[in-house]
Amino acid sequence: MLAAVLYGQEHLQLEEVADPTPEPGEVVIRVGAATTCGTDLKVWRRGGHARMLKPPTLFGHEAAGQIVAIGAGVTGWQVGDRVVANNSAPCMTCFFCQKQEYSLCTDLSFNNGTFAEYLKIPAQIVKHNLYPIPEGLPDAIAAMTEPLACVLHGAARSNVKPGDRVVVLGDGAIGLMFAGELVRLGAEVFLFGGNEQRLQIGEQFGVAKTFNHHQQTDIPGTVKSFTEGWGADVVVEATGSPAVWEMAIASARPGATVNLFGGCPRDTTITVSTEQLHYCELTLKGVFHSTPHYVRSALELLASRSLPFELLISDHQPLKNLEQVFFDMRDRKVVKVAMIPA
């Protein structure tokens, strides 16, 4: 089969590799659509990921498709079932899983290789994070279950209450998903980004106001200008930049929650004012990944069609164009692209 293999920093090749065969407990799906992701872009640009993969490796982690082979011992599934598989599953037995803190599992089973004709799903994911696609939901939309699950997890950890003024920093797919979910939770959302087309998508998700950061010299000052000088009730950082992490903290009111969601490059640090943190009673949260509960919730939300997630799919492209798609993502010409094996 044709598959994408990541070898290092901006070094991606399409190669012919052996078709996968399921071991006991596993299934193999024919990929219907694999969506590109900001995490994939960061991994491609940085040449690796601290937790999820180490080159050389099959690449991509968002996909939906149809089961074509089933390993021994698998029950409840049939060849022909349309499914979406999360890119990981917790072990359910470690210290953190016993505390139901599944995103901190010490033995998360990650799976990569969605940019291919076929994808093998490990037994742990089959057992805990494989779901049927609701009838009528296109593969490209269902494939966004994984990033949306992370967003739902992040939103739930953000202490958002109806009527809160929430600032989202970042207009990538994750920032836009956050904006839509936070609006759904009853917040008044203010979205900061650097791309007018993406900010317009944010408006269609219902945000109260958008701001182009290229036209803002002082983002924390701007936030205070529409919050009576206090700052936002909740700030969500969705860029993965240490400088923006610090900006998020500076944009928060006393008593606020700051969700530092975007994953920064390894070994980076930020500076935090101990005076502000202590006397303003700030809550700073790093939120990582998702849990099976939020994977199920994400698929249900996508199937409800209550938010226009289809706006995040900028294009559909054949797998052979994958490298060019990543250059287009780097240049912010597209949000997400559905890669179609052909």
Summary of the structure (lengths in Angstrom):
residues: 342
radius of gyration: 19.9
end to end distance: 10.4
largest distance: 62.7
contacts: 1178
relative contact order: 0.16
helix: 33%
strand: 26%
